[in-house]
Amino acid sequence: MNRKGIILAGGSATRLYPLTNVISKHLLAVFDKPMIYYSITTLMLANVRDILLISSPRDIELFKNLLGDGGKWGIKLSYAIQPSPEGLAQALLIAKDFLDGSPSVLILGDNFFYGDGIQKKLLDASNREKGATIFGYRVNDPERYGIINMDNNGMVKELIEKPINPSSNLAITGIYFYDAEAPIYAHQITPSPRGELEITDLNKSYLDRNELYVERLGRGYAWLDLGTHESLLEANQFVQTIEHRQGRKIACPEEIAYRKKWITKESLKILAESMLKNSYGKYLLQIINEFEYEDI
């Protein structure tokens, strides 16, 4: 299946003020890599290689300068502008021509996913040809998110956007797998009272058709919405701790591309040798020399 990826990296740049006064939050550092690397590599783990990055008119050129066309990682990156932030579901309308009838996966550029087995869950969702798949994660502050109410049979009963009195702690994370009908359903959504095309309303379109599935991320998984100063700090500390203890990098696109055989050993070596003055380049050489037969 030729599933295409969409990264929404726009927004109004208010939650992390003043850090985001002159630069997109998605370009801020999460320990040793830009935040946008984490959403790109999540899509790469799902075997998605054709990706559209959507950002604001102010920031789009910065993303192009950082990422280029994606060829060095064996992927294809395209870019589109979100003129003004009018809801997450707006991304499907902006991406309509890019998708050209293909199924999609939409990920928010400030979402962080980690855990043993995460690749399998992503691939299971990606291989589902019909309907939509959302990912649920238990949180202590469900009033900040869209939440999922499940029935006694483990089926989705109800989706509620930022409830005042939450009846569930199962939050909807910022990654959504859709079939080819998603842009059509997104076009049928009416703006909410706050003037936005809500992603929850798009997901409800699939729920009403009994075509909404949930992958639950339980114990052993980490999901962070990096939209607050506290969660950004948590992510920095989490990545630093894991990488220091294991000697393995999280969200390294060069490594993922190499292990998936999207780039050759020679290409990886060239990338590594261009960065030998820092620990990142030395790590890439270490992959070639020591970890050649390990899984991602």
NUFIRO-936095 format. One line per field, with one value per residue: y, x, z of N, C-alpha, C, O in turn; residue number from 1; chain; residue in one letter. Coordinates in steps of 0.02 Angstrom, whole numbers, padded with zeros to 5 digits. Example, Ala and Ser with C-alpha at 12.3 -4.5 7.8 and 13.67 -1.06 7.14 Angstrom:
<recs>
nyy (-00284;-00112)
nxx (00660;00642)
nzz (00390;00354)
cayy (-00225;-00053)
caxx (00615;00684)
cazz (00390;00357)
cyy (-00165;00002)
cxx (00660;00645)
czz (00390;00394)
oyy (-00166;00057)
oxx (00712;00670)
ozz (00423;00402)
resi (1;2)
chain (A;A)
resn (a;s)
</recs>
This chain:
<recs>
nyy (-00059;00110;00212;00380;00509;00641;00782;00894;01044;01173;01294;01417;01463;01498;01429;01396;01517;01630;01559;01524;01639;01684;01572;01412;01295;01165;01158;01171;01106;00936;00863;00804;00824;00907;00941;00903;00793;00684;00658;00635;00518;00431;00411;00352;00231;00172;00133;00233;00334;00440;00601;00742;00898;01016;01185;01352;01510;01587;01496;01394;01395;01376;01243;01181;01214;01143;01008;00975;00880;00756;00650;00604;00521;00421;00448;00545;00713;00836;01001;01112;01257;01314;01432;01495;01439;01329;01218;01042;00949;01020;00995;00883;00935;01029;00940;00870;00864;00817;00690;00625;00524;00423;00320;00386;00447;00550;00650;00746;00874;00898;00787;00649;00485;00329;00166;-00009;-00111;-00018;00002;-00110;-00089;00028;-00020;-00115;-00033;00040;-00057;-00082;-00072;-00013;00115;00208;00231;00265;00311;00268;00329;00318;00452;00574;00696;00710;00808;00895;00844;00761;00627;00447;00347;00184;00035;-00110;-00213;-00174;-00089;00067;00186;00321;00483;00622;00792;00875;00865;00937;00870;00732;00566;00464;00411;00390;00455;00531;00516;00608;00550;00485;00366;00354;00302;00317;00401;00508;00650;00685;00667;00761;00878;00888;00925;01043;01200;01213;01294;01370;01401;01307;01163;01019;00882;00779;00779;00733;00604;00556;00544;00425;00341;00344;00268;00145;00117;00148;00120;00072;00080;00037;00111;00047;00008;00034;00109;00273;00428;00594;00756;00889;01022;01106;01194;01112;00979;00980;00990;00868;00778;00805;00763;00629;00574;00600;00519;00386;00373;00393;00285;00171;00190;00207;00298;00389;00414;00432;00471;00433;00310;00230;00231;00163;00036;-00008;-00025;00077;00166;00149;00066;00137;00263;00299;00305;00414;00516;00507;00538;00671;00731;00711;00786;00794;00708;00647;00612;00521;00423;00373;00310;00213;00135;00071;-00003;-00080;-00115;-00180;-00290;-00278;-00254;-00118)
nxx (00041;00028;00049;00045;00132;00092;00150;00105;00161;00134;00035;-00004;00099;00100;00094;00221;00282;00407;00492;00457;00444;00515;00544;00491;00418;00440;00567;00645;00764;00761;00841;00970;00932;00831;00659;00573;00631;00586;00452;00465;00545;00460;00362;00445;00473;00351;00361;00337;00376;00355;00325;00235;00269;00190;00186;00198;00193;00300;00395;00422;00531;00639;00624;00644;00778;00839;00801;00794;00765;00747;00815;00940;00908;00839;00706;00563;00534;00411;00337;00217;00114;00028;-00086;-00154;-00184;-00311;-00366;-00333;-00382;-00381;-00262;-00281;-00353;-00264;-00169;-00228;-00205;-00074;-00092;-00175;-00273;-00217;-00201;-00169;-00060;-00067;00033;00067;00185;00240;00233;00289;00342;00382;00447;00471;00423;00346;00360;00297;00163;00137;00152;00051;-00062;-00041;-00055;-00189;-00313;-00439;-00540;-00505;-00370;-00334;-00225;-00220;-00183;-00151;-00177;-00145;-00208;-00333;-00422;-00356;-00352;-00421;-00528;-00555;-00693;-00727;-00824;-00889;-00842;-00725;-00732;-00739;-00840;-00869;-00806;-00732;-00696;-00580;-00644;-00739;-00771;-00696;-00735;-00653;-00482;-00411;-00321;-00321;-00190;-00067;-00062;-00128;-00204;-00270;-00389;-00413;-00522;-00518;-00487;-00608;-00704;-00653;-00678;-00813;-00834;-00893;-00838;-00790;-00855;-00743;-00693;-00621;-00571;-00601;-00502;-00558;-00690;-00672;-00626;-00741;-00822;-00778;-00804;-00944;-00969;-00932;-00796;-00684;-00536;-00436;-00274;-00196;-00078;00008;00080;00255;00268;00302;00226;00225;00158;00231;00202;00209;00311;00349;00327;00415;00538;00532;00539;00668;00746;00708;00752;00889;00922;00891;00973;01098;01109;01094;01174;01124;01042;00889;00766;00847;00867;00957;01006;00889;00853;00963;00955;00836;00875;00863;00958;01130;01275;01387;01333;01290;01413;01472;01387;01415;01553;01549;01518;01609;01666;01582;01479;01371;01405;01507;01431;01357;01458;01487;01372;01390;01505;01482;01347;01286;01203;01095;00922;00805)
nzz (00000;-00044;00063;00113;00202;00317;00397;00517;00555;00597;00669;00800;00878;01016;01139;01186;01204;01267;01181;01053;00982;00872;00800;00741;00853;00820;00776;00883;01002;01052;01163;01078;00948;00820;00857;00752;00695;00767;00735;00597;00596;00660;00562;00468;00531;00513;00384;00291;00158;00076;00106;00163;00226;00322;00357;00430;00339;00386;00433;00341;00251;00334;00373;00250;00228;00331;00311;00175;00026;00077;00022;00067;00168;00108;00083;00025;00035;00035;00031;00104;00132;00273;00279;00386;00553;00560;00622;00650;00559;00444;00382;00301;00196;00142;00099;-00003;-00146;-00145;-00087;-00180;-00191;-00114;00035;00201;00332;00467;00567;00710;00725;00849;00928;01024;01018;01092;01125;01155;01027;00962;00827;00769;00806;00735;00604;00600;00606;00489;00391;00387;00277;00259;00331;00484;00600;00766;00902;01071;01236;01407;01520;01650;01645;01566;01524;01443;01317;01169;01207;01225;01243;01288;01256;01346;01270;01220;01112;01021;01093;01106;01064;01136;01137;01230;01366;01502;01619;01623;01574;01550;01547;01435;01315;01152;01045;00946;00814;00665;00565;00404;00279;00099;00093;00179;00147;00086;00187;00276;00209;00225;00354;00473;00538;00710;00863;00897;00776;00703;00605;00673;00723;00794;00750;00620;00649;00710;00599;00543;00651;00653;00544;00583;00566;00637;00722;00864;00926;01070;01177;01300;01461;01463;01352;01290;01271;01224;01217;01153;01184;01292;01412;01517;01468;01362;01427;01497;01390;01339;01449;01455;01330;01340;01450;01407;01293;01349;01438;01356;01246;01122;00993;00994;00872;00755;00596;00495;00541;00545;00409;00357;00419;00366;00240;00149;00120;00072;00144;00106;00080;00208;00272;00210;00255;00391;00396;00363;00479;00581;00680;00785;00909;00847;00714;00744;00805;00697;00623;00715;00707;00584;00609;00724;00749;00645;00621;00704;00751;00722)
cayy (00000;00171;00261;00440;00540;00713;00810;00961;01079;01243;01318;01488;01478;01535;01390;01395;01584;01666;01519;01519;01706;01695;01508;01359;01249;01101;01163;01173;01044;00886;00841;00813;00828;00950;00908;00877;00727;00630;00641;00606;00449;00390;00391;00305;00165;00144;00121;00287;00365;00500;00640;00813;00937;01077;01234;01421;01548;01611;01444;01341;01394;01347;01170;01161;01218;01091;00939;00964;00838;00692;00598;00575;00470;00373;00466;00604;00765;00892;01053;01152;01310;01323;01505;01511;01378;01322;01151;00987;00916;01061;00965;00837;00976;01056;00885;00831;00852;00775;00622;00600;00461;00374;00323;00432;00449;00618;00655;00814;00881;00905;00726;00605;00416;00285;00105;-00072;-00135;00036;-00007;-00159;-00057;00074;-00059;-00145;00020;00058;-00112;-00084;-00037;00023;00148;00251;00204;00314;00281;00291;00327;00340;00513;00599;00759;00699;00868;00932;00807;00721;00563;00391;00305;00117;-00005;-00170;-00259;-00144;-00050;00138;00206;00393;00526;00687;00839;00915;00866;00971;00817;00672;00501;00416;00436;00367;00513;00520;00544;00648;00514;00461;00331;00361;00276;00368;00443;00559;00719;00695;00676;00824;00932;00891;00949;01113;01226;01213;01362;01409;01416;01260;01097;00977;00814;00735;00773;00688;00536;00537;00523;00354;00306;00338;00216;00085;00106;00178;00070;00101;00045;00064;00112;00034;00013;00023;00158;00343;00476;00661;00813;00936;01090;01146;01196;01054;00918;00986;00972;00796;00742;00813;00720;00559;00554;00599;00462;00324;00371;00386;00218;00118;00204;00206;00360;00388;00457;00446;00452;00398;00241;00196;00222;00112;-00029;-00027;-00032;00132;00195;00099;00077;00190;00327;00314;00323;00483;00559;00505;00573;00743;00756;00677;00831;00790;00640;00619;00579;00463;00371;00342;00263;00157;00091;00031;-00047;-00123;-00133;-00194;-00343;-00267;-00225;-00048)
caxx (00000;00069;00025;00086;00134;00082;00172;00079;00210;00116;00011;-00002;00161;00085;00100;00290;00309;00436;00538;00434;00429;00547;00559;00442;00435;00461;00639;00681;00801;00742;00908;01023;00903;00772;00597;00541;00660;00550;00393;00489;00567;00401;00334;00492;00462;00290;00378;00312;00435;00334;00300;00222;00274;00149;00205;00176;00234;00361;00444;00430;00598;00685;00619;00677;00851;00860;00785;00803;00714;00744;00851;00996;00879;00801;00635;00548;00500;00380;00319;00157;00103;-00036;-00090;-00172;-00203;-00383;-00383;-00290;-00411;-00364;-00204;-00303;-00374;-00203;-00131;-00271;-00171;-00016;-00115;-00196;-00309;-00181;-00212;-00122;-00049;-00054;00065;00081;00257;00262;00217;00346;00322;00439;00432;00486;00364;00308;00361;00246;00098;00130;00143;-00016;-00109;-00030;-00077;-00261;-00328;-00503;-00556;-00455;-00343;-00305;-00186;-00241;-00132;-00179;-00146;-00173;-00243;-00371;-00459;-00316;-00349;-00478;-00524;-00590;-00734;-00733;-00877;-00865;-00812;-00663;-00745;-00747;-00909;-00878;-00747;-00750;-00641;-00563;-00703;-00732;-00772;-00680;-00759;-00601;-00413;-00378;-00314;-00305;-00124;-00063;-00048;-00193;-00200;-00333;-00394;-00413;-00581;-00510;-00498;-00679;-00737;-00629;-00711;-00882;-00836;-00907;-00795;-00814;-00864;-00681;-00676;-00572;-00592;-00576;-00484;-00606;-00748;-00652;-00626;-00811;-00848;-00762;-00840;-01014;-00971;-00903;-00732;-00632;-00499;-00392;-00214;-00181;-00009;00004;00142;00315;00270;00303;00198;00225;00139;00284;00174;00218;00380;00360;00334;00477;00592;00527;00564;00740;00774;00695;00797;00958;00931;00891;01032;01158;01112;01097;01221;01086;01005;00818;00746;00904;00842;01009;01009;00829;00859;01014;00930;00783;00908;00843;01022;01184;01328;01431;01299;01293;01481;01482;01352;01452;01617;01538;01502;01654;01687;01534;01462;01322;01441;01541;01381;01341;01512;01479;01320;01419;01558;01465;01277;01263;01152;01042;00859;00795)
cazz (00000;-00049;00112;00115;00268;00325;00461;00528;00597;00595;00733;00813;00914;01078;01201;01209;01205;01210;01142;00983;00956;00807;00768;00753;00908;00792;00762;00947;01017;01102;01179;01028;00880;00816;00872;00692;00681;00802;00696;00534;00606;00675;00497;00437;00562;00483;00314;00250;00128;00038;00163;00153;00287;00318;00408;00420;00290;00418;00451;00291;00221;00383;00367;00187;00237;00377;00291;00104;-00007;00111;-00015;00105;00212;00068;00081;-00016;00073;00000;00079;00090;00180;00307;00283;00454;00588;00563;00644;00627;00500;00386;00349;00248;00138;00112;00069;-00049;-00210;-00130;-00075;-00246;-00185;-00073;00108;00232;00405;00489;00632;00732;00730;00918;00965;01035;01032;01104;01161;01122;00992;00931;00754;00751;00812;00679;00543;00603;00587;00419;00347;00387;00215;00262;00394;00517;00662;00812;00955;01137;01288;01471;01546;01712;01634;01503;01503;01394;01254;01149;01242;01197;01287;01260;01286;01381;01222;01195;01051;01033;01104;01102;01064;01165;01132;01290;01410;01566;01669;01583;01596;01530;01548;01373;01271;01081;01030;00885;00752;00639;00501;00368;00211;00047;00096;00230;00124;00071;00251;00305;00173;00248;00423;00485;00591;00779;00889;00897;00707;00678;00582;00727;00704;00827;00706;00566;00676;00721;00534;00537;00704;00632;00492;00614;00533;00678;00761;00914;00950;01136;01199;01371;01499;01423;01298;01309;01224;01251;01176;01172;01177;01353;01435;01559;01428;01323;01473;01509;01331;01339;01500;01437;01275;01366;01494;01368;01250;01390;01467;01305;01193;01059;00984;00978;00815;00711;00530;00458;00564;00523;00337;00345;00440;00320;00175;00105;00099;00074;00194;00080;00090;00279;00289;00186;00302;00454;00390;00359;00546;00628;00734;00840;00930;00802;00660;00772;00817;00633;00608;00762;00680;00531;00634;00781;00755;00577;00617;00753;00728;00741)
cyy (00063;00224;00319;00473;00615;00733;00881;00995;01154;01268;01392;01510;01518;01495;01389;01464;01595;01625;01520;01587;01717;01630;01457;01315;01183;01100;01169;01105;01001;00845;00854;00817;00877;00909;00873;00808;00671;00611;00610;00533;00403;00367;00342;00235;00132;00130;00173;00327;00428;00544;00713;00847;01003;01123;01303;01455;01571;01558;01395;01337;01366;01271;01145;01162;01163;01021;00925;00920;00769;00637;00566;00522;00419;00386;00527;00652;00819;00941;01090;01202;01306;01398;01530;01447;01374;01251;01097;00954;00956;01032;00919;00875;01005;01001;00847;00815;00807;00702;00588;00531;00408;00376;00364;00416;00520;00616;00728;00820;00889;00844;00679;00536;00373;00222;00043;-00100;-00081;00028;-00056;-00128;-00009;00036;-00093;-00094;00037;00005;-00119;-00041;00007;00054;00191;00217;00261;00276;00311;00281;00354;00400;00533;00663;00755;00760;00909;00903;00786;00654;00512;00356;00238;00081;-00068;-00220;-00231;-00106;00023;00155;00280;00428;00595;00732;00881;00921;00902;00921;00750;00609;00446;00450;00418;00424;00491;00554;00577;00611;00479;00429;00333;00325;00334;00416;00504;00631;00735;00708;00742;00884;00941;00917;01023;01138;01225;01284;01403;01420;01368;01196;01046;00907;00763;00726;00729;00615;00511;00516;00449;00313;00295;00283;00149;00066;00139;00125;00106;00053;00077;00057;00106;00045;-00002;00069;00228;00384;00544;00710;00870;01009;01132;01145;01135;00990;00921;00968;00897;00756;00746;00766;00646;00535;00551;00538;00397;00319;00362;00315;00164;00129;00201;00270;00345;00436;00479;00425;00415;00324;00201;00182;00167;00043;-00054;-00036;00019;00172;00142;00115;00134;00259;00348;00336;00394;00533;00564;00547;00648;00774;00728;00721;00830;00718;00607;00582;00517;00406;00335;00293;00202;00108;00044;-00023;-00097;-00151;-00156;-00242;-00334;-00241;-00152;-00045)
cxx (00044;00042;00073;00080;00123;00107;00145;00124;00197;00096;00021;00057;00150;00101;00171;00323;00349;00484;00521;00417;00458;00562;00505;00465;00461;00535;00679;00714;00763;00805;00956;00997;00846;00709;00567;00569;00617;00487;00412;00507;00510;00368;00380;00484;00400;00299;00347;00372;00419;00295;00291;00226;00237;00170;00181;00219;00300;00415;00461;00500;00650;00684;00653;00753;00877;00856;00798;00748;00708;00785;00907;00973;00837;00726;00626;00507;00475;00355;00256;00148;00033;-00044;-00107;-00196;-00279;-00404;-00340;-00316;-00399;-00306;-00224;-00326;-00313;-00166;-00169;-00235;-00110;-00037;-00138;-00229;-00275;-00206;-00157;-00112;-00030;-00023;00077;00155;00284;00245;00276;00320;00385;00414;00451;00422;00324;00306;00306;00176;00085;00116;00074;-00069;-00103;-00057;-00153;-00286;-00391;-00513;-00499;-00433;-00313;-00268;-00207;-00187;-00161;-00140;-00180;-00214;-00284;-00409;-00421;-00322;-00419;-00472;-00569;-00629;-00744;-00792;-00846;-00832;-00747;-00671;-00754;-00821;-00920;-00810;-00769;-00688;-00635;-00622;-00689;-00729;-00759;-00707;-00709;-00534;-00375;-00378;-00298;-00239;-00124;-00039;-00112;-00182;-00268;-00331;-00401;-00472;-00572;-00518;-00571;-00717;-00716;-00664;-00783;-00889;-00853;-00862;-00829;-00826;-00801;-00653;-00626;-00605;-00561;-00560;-00530;-00668;-00733;-00653;-00697;-00844;-00836;-00798;-00913;-01022;-00945;-00836;-00675;-00602;-00452;-00333;-00196;-00106;-00009;00070;00202;00320;00271;00271;00197;00202;00185;00263;00179;00291;00397;00371;00396;00537;00591;00555;00640;00773;00766;00744;00869;00971;00936;00955;01096;01165;01124;01151;01189;01045;00931;00807;00805;00884;00893;01011;00948;00832;00908;00988;00874;00809;00881;00904;01076;01233;01374;01399;01301;01362;01497;01449;01391;01516;01609;01524;01548;01678;01637;01514;01412;01356;01477;01492;01363;01395;01507;01426;01349;01465;01534;01394;01246;01205;01096;00978;00855;00772)
czz (00000;-00002;00114;00184;00265;00394;00466;00579;00593;00664;00743;00856;00977;01141;01229;01206;01269;01167;01067;00952;00886;00770;00786;00811;00881;00772;00826;00960;01066;01113;01121;00956;00879;00828;00811;00674;00710;00765;00628;00544;00627;00611;00462;00466;00535;00408;00266;00224;00088;00087;00142;00221;00278;00375;00389;00367;00321;00421;00395;00262;00269;00381;00304;00194;00281;00346;00217;00076;00024;00079;00024;00154;00174;00067;00036;00026;00027;00053;00056;00147;00209;00319;00353;00488;00598;00579;00614;00564;00436;00347;00293;00186;00103;00073;00015;-00115;-00200;-00122;-00139;-00241;-00143;-00001;00140;00305;00421;00558;00648;00748;00800;00961;00966;01055;01043;01140;01120;01091;00958;00855;00732;00754;00754;00614;00542;00581;00513;00371;00345;00329;00219;00330;00420;00582;00703;00867;01022;01189;01353;01499;01612;01704;01569;01479;01451;01323;01230;01182;01209;01253;01253;01292;01318;01335;01192;01131;01069;01038;01089;01101;01089;01163;01195;01338;01476;01623;01634;01615;01579;01535;01484;01323;01200;01067;00962;00824;00730;00571;00467;00301;00162;00051;00142;00204;00109;00136;00283;00273;00198;00320;00425;00542;00659;00802;00891;00826;00676;00652;00629;00702;00736;00784;00646;00590;00690;00655;00523;00591;00684;00579;00518;00582;00572;00724;00809;00928;01017;01152;01275;01407;01454;01364;01326;01253;01258;01197;01197;01166;01239;01373;01477;01518;01384;01365;01487;01451;01326;01388;01483;01383;01300;01409;01455;01326;01290;01417;01415;01253;01124;01053;00969;00920;00772;00640;00488;00476;00540;00448;00320;00362;00395;00248;00124;00082;00108;00131;00171;00090;00164;00300;00268;00233;00368;00450;00383;00427;00599;00685;00793;00854;00883;00745;00684;00785;00752;00611;00653;00738;00628;00560;00686;00779;00689;00576;00669;00719;00750;00813)
oyy (00068;00274;00311;00465;00648;00702;00923;00978;01194;01264;01427;01570;01567;01524;01383;01470;01571;01652;01518;01591;01754;01631;01460;01299;01149;01048;01171;01054;01025;00797;00910;00813;00889;00850;00819;00769;00617;00552;00565;00490;00343;00309;00296;00186;00070;00116;00158;00351;00465;00528;00742;00828;01040;01103;01313;01433;01575;01574;01357;01282;01336;01238;01094;01116;01138;00981;00867;00923;00727;00582;00506;00482;00377;00341;00556;00635;00846;00924;01098;01191;01295;01425;01580;01404;01411;01226;01105;00934;00930;01042;00915;00851;01005;01015;00797;00757;00765;00657;00530;00487;00353;00428;00374;00378;00547;00584;00767;00776;00886;00849;00669;00530;00381;00224;00044;-00110;-00095;00045;-00044;-00140;-00005;00056;-00098;-00110;00047;00022;-00159;00021;00058;00024;00208;00180;00300;00216;00372;00232;00407;00399;00511;00683;00792;00763;00953;00934;00792;00626;00528;00338;00235;00095;-00077;-00265;-00260;-00091;00040;00140;00300;00405;00622;00712;00919;00976;00899;00928;00716;00599;00387;00511;00429;00439;00439;00614;00575;00637;00447;00459;00315;00318;00392;00467;00548;00670;00791;00754;00776;00934;00995;00929;01062;01100;01234;01332;01465;01444;01385;01177;01032;00877;00709;00671;00692;00571;00451;00474;00414;00258;00241;00256;00101;00007;00157;00091;00162;-00006;00137;00004;00154;00087;-00046;00070;00241;00375;00551;00705;00897;01051;01189;01101;01108;00951;00869;00933;00865;00707;00697;00733;00606;00483;00504;00507;00357;00267;00328;00287;00117;00082;00193;00293;00296;00490;00538;00365;00371;00281;00145;00126;00127;-00004;-00114;-00051;00005;00206;00095;00169;00173;00307;00406;00381;00431;00585;00618;00585;00686;00835;00721;00697;00862;00673;00546;00525;00466;00347;00274;00240;00145;00048;-00016;-00080;-00151;-00205;-00151;-00236;-00379;-00210;-00128;00009)
oxx (00091;00014;00134;00029;00143;00087;00160;00125;00244;00135;00050;00065;00185;00119;00180;00384;00328;00515;00565;00381;00430;00589;00477;00524;00500;00561;00741;00694;00737;00819;00981;01036;00814;00705;00538;00535;00613;00469;00378;00487;00512;00347;00356;00489;00395;00250;00333;00413;00464;00240;00334;00192;00252;00170;00148;00274;00350;00474;00509;00526;00699;00736;00687;00787;00932;00902;00811;00690;00670;00789;00921;01013;00803;00687;00674;00453;00512;00352;00244;00170;-00015;-00013;-00080;-00224;-00307;-00454;-00313;-00277;-00405;-00299;-00190;-00319;-00310;-00135;-00145;-00235;-00095;-00004;-00124;-00215;-00302;-00229;-00104;-00149;00018;-00050;00097;00184;00344;00243;00309;00281;00434;00367;00447;00373;00272;00256;00273;00135;00030;00074;00044;-00114;-00153;-00078;-00179;-00281;-00394;-00496;-00452;-00470;-00273;-00279;-00210;-00150;-00193;-00079;-00235;-00251;-00271;-00427;-00450;-00299;-00468;-00418;-00614;-00600;-00767;-00808;-00785;-00797;-00718;-00621;-00774;-00860;-00971;-00762;-00819;-00635;-00681;-00647;-00634;-00689;-00806;-00702;-00722;-00528;-00315;-00429;-00267;-00232;-00173;00001;-00145;-00154;-00318;-00278;-00395;-00472;-00615;-00552;-00593;-00758;-00758;-00678;-00812;-00945;-00829;-00849;-00889;-00809;-00804;-00597;-00593;-00659;-00501;-00599;-00542;-00696;-00776;-00676;-00711;-00890;-00878;-00820;-00940;-01077;-00936;-00821;-00624;-00637;-00431;-00343;-00182;-00076;-00024;00111;00198;00370;00245;00288;00171;00222;00179;00302;00155;00328;00452;00417;00426;00583;00644;00591;00672;00822;00810;00775;00905;01024;00981;00987;01142;01220;01162;01172;01224;01017;00914;00834;00811;00884;00875;01017;00956;00817;00897;00998;00865;00772;00878;00901;01068;01233;01398;01434;01311;01370;01531;01477;01398;01531;01657;01519;01528;01707;01649;01531;01409;01337;01479;01509;01354;01379;01521;01433;01334;01464;01563;01382;01186;01161;01054;00981;00895;00760)
ozz (00039;-00024;00118;00219;00217;00444;00424;00638;00586;00711;00701;00869;00991;01192;01289;01206;01322;01122;01025;00903;00846;00715;00840;00817;00914;00753;00824;00932;01116;01077;01115;00909;00931;00811;00818;00640;00682;00763;00604;00504;00613;00605;00429;00430;00535;00373;00209;00263;00068;00107;00109;00268;00231;00433;00337;00352;00286;00414;00402;00251;00248;00386;00305;00171;00270;00352;00199;00098;00000;00106;00014;00178;00205;00052;00011;00051;-00015;00112;-00004;00203;00172;00365;00376;00454;00638;00553;00559;00521;00381;00287;00242;00130;00041;00021;-00010;-00136;-00241;-00148;-00151;-00281;-00136;00022;00110;00336;00393;00603;00604;00780;00810;01022;00915;01102;01007;01179;01059;01126;00927;00823;00681;00710;00728;00574;00489;00543;00479;00315;00306;00331;00186;00381;00384;00613;00678;00877;01028;01187;01352;01501;01627;01749;01522;01421;01420;01275;01267;01187;01171;01304;01196;01350;01317;01359;01146;01097;01125;00993;01063;01133;01065;01186;01212;01349;01503;01669;01617;01676;01591;01528;01479;01292;01189;01076;00924;00786;00771;00526;00498;00270;00181;00016;00143;00237;00118;00140;00314;00306;00192;00343;00384;00589;00665;00766;00889;00817;00627;00675;00625;00666;00708;00781;00623;00555;00682;00655;00496;00578;00696;00571;00480;00573;00543;00761;00797;00940;01021;01143;01310;01386;01411;01328;01381;01194;01314;01139;01252;01145;01239;01353;01473;01531;01369;01342;01487;01461;01310;01372;01496;01391;01284;01404;01467;01324;01269;01419;01428;01219;01074;01102;00937;00918;00756;00625;00449;00433;00517;00426;00274;00324;00386;00202;00064;00031;00147;00160;00212;00107;00180;00341;00303;00250;00397;00495;00395;00433;00657;00734;00844;00815;00880;00730;00650;00777;00751;00584;00632;00748;00628;00538;00692;00805;00680;00533;00676;00665;00789;00840)
resi (1;2;3;4;5;6;7;8;9;10;11;12;13;14;15;16;17;18;19;20;21;22;23;24;25;26;27;28;29;30;31;32;33;34;35;36;37;38;39;40;41;42;43;44;45;46;47;48;49;50;51;52;53;54;55;56;57;58;59;60;61;62;63;64;65;66;67;68;69;70;71;72;73;74;75;76;77;78;79;80;81;82;83;84;85;86;87;88;89;90;91;92;93;94;95;96;97;98;99;100;101;102;103;104;105;106;107;108;109;110;111;112;113;114;115;116;117;118;119;120;121;122;123;124;125;126;127;128;129;130;131;132;133;134;135;136;137;138;139;140;141;142;143;144;145;146;147;148;149;150;151;152;153;154;155;156;157;158;159;160;161;162;163;164;165;166;167;168;169;170;171;172;173;174;175;176;177;178;179;180;181;182;183;184;185;186;187;188;189;190;191;192;193;194;195;196;197;198;199;200;201;202;203;204;205;206;207;208;209;210;211;212;213;214;215;216;217;218;219;220;221;222;223;224;225;226;227;228;229;230;231;232;233;234;235;236;237;238;239;240;241;242;243;244;245;246;247;248;249;250;251;252;253;254;255;256;257;258;259;260;261;262;263;264;265;266;267;268;269;270;271;272;273;274;275;276;277;278;279;280;281;282;283;284;285;286;287;288;289;290;291;292;293;294;295;296)
chain (A;A;A;A;A;A;A;A;A;A;A;A;A;A;A;A;A;A;A;A;A;A;A;A;A;A;A;A;A;A;A;A;A;A;A;A;A;A;A;A;A;A;A;A;A;A;A;A;A;A;A;A;A;A;A;A;A;A;A;A;A;A;A;A;A;A;A;A;A;A;A;A;A;A;A;A;A;A;A;A;A;A;A;A;A;A;A;A;A;A;A;A;A;A;A;A;A;A;A;A;A;A;A;A;A;A;A;A;A;A;A;A;A;A;A;A;A;A;A;A;A;A;A;A;A;A;A;A;A;A;A;A;A;A;A;A;A;A;A;A;A;A;A;A;A;A;A;A;A;A;A;A;A;A;A;A;A;A;A;A;A;A;A;A;A;A;A;A;A;A;A;A;A;A;A;A;A;A;A;A;A;A;A;A;A;A;A;A;A;A;A;A;A;A;A;A;A;A;A;A;A;A;A;A;A;A;A;A;A;A;A;A;A;A;A;A;A;A;A;A;A;A;A;A;A;A;A;A;A;A;A;A;A;A;A;A;A;A;A;A;A;A;A;A;A;A;A;A;A;A;A;A;A;A;A;A;A;A;A;A;A;A;A;A;A;A;A;A;A;A;A;A;A;A;A;A;A;A;A;A;A;A;A;A;A;A;A;A;A;A;A;A;A;A;A;A)
resn (m;n;r;k;g;i;i;l;a;g;g;s;a;t;r;l;y;p;l;t;n;v;i;s;k;h;l;l;a;v;f;d;k;p;m;i;y;y;s;i;t;t;l;m;l;a;n;v;r;d;i;l;l;i;s;s;p;r;d;i;e;l;f;k;n;l;l;g;d;g;g;k;w;g;i;k;l;s;y;a;i;q;p;s;p;e;g;l;a;q;a;l;l;i;a;k;d;f;l;d;g;s;p;s;v;l;i;l;g;d;n;f;f;y;g;d;g;i;q;k;k;l;l;d;a;s;n;r;e;k;g;a;t;i;f;g;y;r;v;n;d;p;e;r;y;g;i;i;n;m;d;n;n;g;m;v;k;e;l;i;e;k;p;i;n;p;s;s;n;l;a;i;t;g;i;y;f;y;d;a;e;a;p;i;y;a;h;q;i;t;p;s;p;r;g;e;l;e;i;t;d;l;n;k;s;y;l;d;r;n;e;l;y;v;e;r;l;g;r;g;y;a;w;l;d;l;g;t;h;e;s;l;l;e;a;n;q;f;v;q;t;i;e;h;r;q;g;r;k;i;a;c;p;e;e;i;a;y;r;k;k;w;i;t;k;e;s;l;k;i;l;a;e;s;m;l;k;n;s;y;g;k;y;l;l;q;i;i;n;e;f;e;y;e;d;i)
</recs>
